[in-house]
Amino acid sequence: MYQQINANYAWQDWLNLRFGVQSCSELSITELDLTLDILLGNAKDGLNFKPDFIGRNLIKNANLDKAIRSNKPIKADAKKKITIRQFNKMLALAKELNFDDMALFRFALRQTRTIYINTEALKNINQEDATKIITGLEKIIKFKREKAR
């Protein structure tokens, strides 16, 4: 199947329709596994699969670490992306504060000056912004606990 797609110069289009990327180097390990399963006929093909932003972030962070360790020049705007631990912690803290999605998005807007329209958008933020949001949520929880005493 891949040979047919590639022979027709449609590989980038195939990836873009399914995962919203131009190259398989941008895919997470889970998405690469799914791609192989589809190409081998072991999984059903479809369009607009749900992106695995957290998995993609792991690969981007590893590549950034590798470039830093090897003293290769990196882009000035290259920042590490949020990790699965940070994302889960952010959601757990928001849940502890009884924040719905909109309350979390408004809080994140105040902390980072960036608009978030859904939870998937939060999976694509950088680690610095994630730390700001988590720290802010932790301070609110600490304040509420001290106030309750």
C-alpha positions as CSV (number, residue, x, y, z in Angstrom):
1,M,0.0,0.0,0.0
2,Y,2.8,2.4,0.9
3,Q,4.5,1.8,-2.5
4,Q,1.3,2.7,-4.3
5,I,0.8,5.9,-2.2
6,N,4.5,6.9,-2.6
7,A,4.5,6.1,-6.4
8,N,1.6,8.5,-6.8
9,Y,3.4,11.2,-4.8
10,A,0.6,11.2,-2.3
11,W,2.4,10.2,0.9
12,Q,2.3,13.8,2.4
13,D,-1.4,14.1,1.5
14,W,-2.1,10.7,3.1
15,L,-0.4,11.7,6.3
16,N,-2.0,15.2,6.3
17,L,-5.5,13.7,5.9
18,R,-5.1,11.3,8.7
19,F,-2.8,13.0,11.2
20,G,-2.5,16.6,10.1
21,V,1.3,16.3,9.5
22,Q,3.5,16.5,6.5
23,S,6.1,13.9,7.5
24,C,6.0,10.7,9.6
25,S,8.9,12.2,11.6
26,E,6.3,14.4,13.3
27,L,4.2,11.4,14.5
28,S,4.3,9.9,17.9
29,I,5.2,6.3,18.4
30,T,1.6,5.4,18.9
31,E,0.7,7.1,15.6
32,L,3.6,5.4,13.8
33,D,2.3,2.0,15.1
34,L,-1.2,2.9,13.8
35,T,0.2,3.9,10.4
36,L,2.1,0.6,10.1
37,D,-1.0,-1.3,11.0
38,I,-3.1,0.5,8.4
39,L,-0.4,0.0,5.7
40,L,-0.1,-3.7,6.6
41,G,-3.9,-4.1,6.6
42,N,-4.1,-4.9,10.3
43,A,-6.2,-1.8,11.2
44,K,-9.1,0.1,9.6
45,D,-8.1,3.1,7.6
46,G,-10.0,6.4,8.2
47,L,-9.6,10.2,8.2
48,N,-8.8,12.7,10.9
49,F,-7.5,10.5,13.6
50,K,-7.2,12.1,17.0
51,P,-3.7,13.6,17.3
52,D,-1.4,12.2,20.1
53,F,0.1,15.6,21.1
54,I,1.6,14.2,24.3
55,G,3.4,11.5,22.4
56,R,4.6,14.0,19.8
57,N,5.8,16.2,22.7
58,L,7.9,13.4,24.1
59,I,9.7,13.0,20.8
60,K,10.2,16.8,20.3
61,N,11.6,17.1,23.8
62,A,14.0,14.2,23.2
63,N,15.2,15.7,20.0
64,L,15.7,19.0,21.7
65,D,17.7,17.4,24.5
66,K,19.8,15.6,21.9
67,A,20.6,18.8,20.1
68,I,21.5,20.6,23.3
69,R,23.8,17.7,24.4
70,S,25.6,17.6,21.1
71,N,26.0,21.4,21.0
72,K,24.1,21.7,17.8
73,P,22.5,25.0,17.1
74,I,18.8,25.1,18.0
75,K,16.1,27.5,17.0
76,A,15.7,30.5,19.3
77,D,12.0,29.7,19.8
78,A,12.5,26.0,20.5
79,K,11.0,25.2,23.8
80,K,10.3,21.9,25.4
81,K,6.6,20.8,25.3
82,I,4.4,19.8,28.2
83,T,5.0,16.3,29.6
84,I,2.2,13.7,30.4
85,R,3.0,14.2,34.1
86,Q,2.5,18.0,33.9
87,F,-0.7,17.6,31.8
88,N,-2.2,15.1,34.3
89,K,-1.1,17.2,37.3
90,M,-2.8,20.3,35.7
91,L,-6.0,18.4,35.2
92,A,-5.9,16.9,38.7
93,L,-5.4,20.3,40.3
94,A,-8.2,21.8,38.3
95,K,-10.5,19.0,39.3
96,E,-9.5,19.5,43.0
97,L,-10.6,23.2,42.6
98,N,-13.8,22.0,40.8
99,F,-12.8,23.9,37.6
100,D,-14.7,22.9,34.5
101,D,-12.9,23.2,31.2
102,M,-13.8,26.8,30.6
103,A,-12.6,27.8,34.1
104,L,-9.3,26.1,33.4
105,F,-9.0,27.8,30.0
106,R,-9.7,31.2,31.6
107,F,-7.1,30.5,34.3
108,A,-4.6,29.4,31.8
109,L,-5.3,32.5,29.7
110,R,-4.5,34.7,32.7
111,Q,-1.3,32.8,33.5
112,T,0.1,32.5,30.0
113,R,-1.6,35.2,27.9
114,T,-2.6,32.5,25.4
115,I,-6.1,31.5,24.5
116,Y,-7.0,27.8,24.7
117,I,-10.2,26.6,23.1
118,N,-10.1,23.0,24.2
119,T,-8.2,20.5,26.3
120,E,-6.3,19.3,23.2
121,A,-4.8,22.8,22.9
122,L,-3.4,22.5,26.4
123,K,-1.5,19.3,25.4
124,N,0.5,21.5,23.0
125,I,1.8,24.2,25.3
126,N,5.5,24.5,26.3
127,Q,6.8,23.3,29.7
128,E,7.4,26.9,30.9
129,D,3.7,27.8,30.5
130,A,2.6,24.5,32.0
131,T,4.7,25.2,35.1
132,K,3.1,28.7,35.4
133,I,-0.4,27.1,35.3
134,I,0.5,24.3,37.7
135,T,2.2,26.8,40.1
136,G,-0.9,29.1,40.0
137,L,-3.3,26.2,40.7
138,E,-1.2,25.0,43.6
139,K,-1.1,28.4,45.1
140,I,-4.9,28.7,44.9
141,I,-5.3,25.3,46.6
142,K,-2.8,26.3,49.3
143,F,-4.6,29.6,49.9
144,K,-8.0,27.8,50.2
145,R,-6.6,25.2,52.6
146,E,-5.1,27.9,54.8
147,K,-8.3,29.9,54.7
148,A,-10.3,26.9,55.8
149,R,-8.2,26.4,58.9
